[in-house]
Amino acid sequence: IALAAEKIDRLDVVESSLRRLIELKPDHSQAYNALGYTLADRTDRYDEAAKLIHKALELDPDSAAIIDSWGWVLHRQGRNQEALVHLERAYELFRDPEVAAHIVEVLWALDRQDDARSRLEAAELLFPDSGFLKDVRTRLLGNEP
């Protein structure tokens, strides 16, 4: 239900569904992560998101998805140097276009535009059809090739 609700922009349903899952299964790291990431990505409730993702990390410290979420919430809090460390670790564990897009965004935020472009181009070679990479290219570079 939560994933379907997110696709139609019903964050209230996403949140209530994931909170219910956490209530039923308090050791479900992916539920904490999904809720934390959603809050970090789609709202400005970054402190709450960080607490949820931190709990997910306690439950599953080696999950690339959770490490990526931790890096993303740090970025959203403006802690870009810290964010980059975690995002790079997540990408080492799991080569994923969404993680690559997060790294590009953080590099850009750190005023490392050349590094961001290089990382984007490398990721596009690996994942030429990625919507995440297309989106980050459009937002950061506009029509620039």
Salt bridges, closest charged atoms under 4 A:
GLU6 OE2 - ARG42 NH1 3.34
ASP9 OD1 - ARG42 NH2 2.03
ASP12 OD2 - ARG10 NH2 2.70
GLU15 OE2 - ARG19 NE 3.02
GLU15 OE2 - ARG45 NH2 2.74
GLU23 OE2 - ARG20 NH1 2.64
GLU48 OE2 - ARG19 NH2 2.26
GLU48 OE1 - ARG45 NE 2.98
GLU58 OE2 - HIS54 ND1 3.35
ASP62 OD1 - ARG89 NH2 3.18
ASP68 OD1 - HIS102 ND1 2.73
GLU82 OE1 - ARG79 NH2 2.88
GLU88 OE2 - ARG119 NH1 2.81
GLU98 OE2 - HIS102 NE2 3.97
GLU105 OE2 - ARG139 NH2 2.37
ASP114 OD1 - ARG117 NH1 3.73
ASP115 OD2 - ARG112 NE 2.86
GLU124 OE2 - ARG137 NE 2.67
ASP135 OD2 - ARG139 NE 2.91
GLU144 OE2 - ARG117 NE 2.64
